[in-house]
Amino acid sequence: MQIKDIAQALEARYEGDGALHIDRVVHPAGAERTSDLALAMSGDAVAALAAGKAQAAVVAAKNPAPAGTFKALITVDNPRLALARLTALFDPGPAHGEGVHPTAIVAPDAQLGEGVSIGPYTVVGPRSRIGAGTVILPQVSIGADVDIGAQCLFHAGVRIGDRIKIGNRVIIHANAVLGADGFSYAPDLASPTAFVPGMVVTRVHSLGTVEVADEVEIGACTTIDRSTVETTRIGRATKIDNHVHIGHNVTVGESCMICGMVGISGSVRIGDRVRLGGGVGVADHVAIGDQAVVAAGSGVAGNVAAGTFVSGFPAQLHQRSTEQFMYAGRQKRLHGKVDEISARLEAVERSVNSGGQTR
């Protein structure tokens, strides 16, 4: 690509030779070719520019490069957004063949849109539909009556159960599972008094499905359980990290960010633009309002109001949990003072009981 085209895609300004050709984007320390574009958004990265061989760089407006040191220089005002657009420009995507690989097994009545690619040893079940331009990498299994939209990307080892519905431009990373049965039994496992000696735990079957809206991304080894009789839903543009578990009957809103190792119990309702930090646990039947934020490692045992920031175990308003943490850190000093006061009182009592005088 040429510098002028890159700058246009970034909606940024450039100086110097706009026709300079660029082959790849690298950190300044890794710039080994004159066709490299050095990415230097931070002050430390700008300082490393002098050691590389790149003739062009992208810098943030708040961390400018020395004038006259490059043949071309692109300056951006929003480094994070520029990074997203720049990496998209140069990402070739995973390598894959065209069409259906000879080892793939596709049901005769499955429907494949124009330009669909299906990798080795992938299985597509009966009556399933795959939209145009979708890429299915090796060893993916897709059940019966699955509806997959256009321009999706499924990485190796993904498992899609029967009757799942997936929108357009969805990315699912390796070994994720959509449509596993919910963890639901009779008697209710949530009740500590439900069990008596000799009682048999009976499985509640999962008859429902999972629906994933457009532009969702699901991380590696994440599992999303199907509902009991209705639908587990993931809203448009929500991003889910690796090793996340979403239980049966859960509804997740639009544009949420769910970080790694989060566990969401059954029948939880999560609003739009919610942020769940890494390792958060959410109890069943809890509601989390729009634009709420839950700090990493928190345990959500009750409803979270819209627009609030909660943390701790159990989760509560962040300011309150921070105060409690600070007070806990002062307990040792407080106990020392209590011991000192107790010792002085005992000394006074001994003096009084022995007939002495105190002042």
WOMOZI-V766465 format. One record per run of one state. SS is the DSSP state (a for helix, b for strand, c for the rest). FROM is the first residue (numbers start at 0). TO is the last residue. Records with the same first field share a line. If there is no record, write none. Layout:
SS->FROM-TO, FROM-TO
//
This chain:
c->0-0, 10-11, 16-19, 21-22, 30-34, 40-41, 51-54, 60-70, 76-77, 90-98, 100-103, 106-109, 112-115, 118-121, 124-127, 130-133, 136-139, 142-145, 148-151, 154-157, 160-163, 166-169, 172-175, 180-183, 186-200, 203-207, 212-215, 218-221, 225-229, 234-237, 240-243, 246-249, 252-255, 258-261, 264-267, 270-273, 276-279, 282-285, 288-291, 294-297, 300-302, 304-307, 311-311, 313-314, 329-329, 353-358
b->1-1, 12-15, 20-20, 23-26, 35-39, 55-59, 71-75, 99-99, 104-105, 110-111, 116-117, 122-123, 128-129, 134-135, 140-141, 146-147, 152-153, 158-159, 164-165, 170-171, 176-179, 184-185, 201-202, 208-211, 216-217, 222-224, 230-233, 238-239, 244-245, 250-251, 256-257, 262-263, 268-269, 274-275, 280-281, 286-287, 292-293, 298-299, 303-303, 308-310, 312-312, 315-316
a->2-9, 27-29, 42-50, 78-89, 317-328, 330-352
//
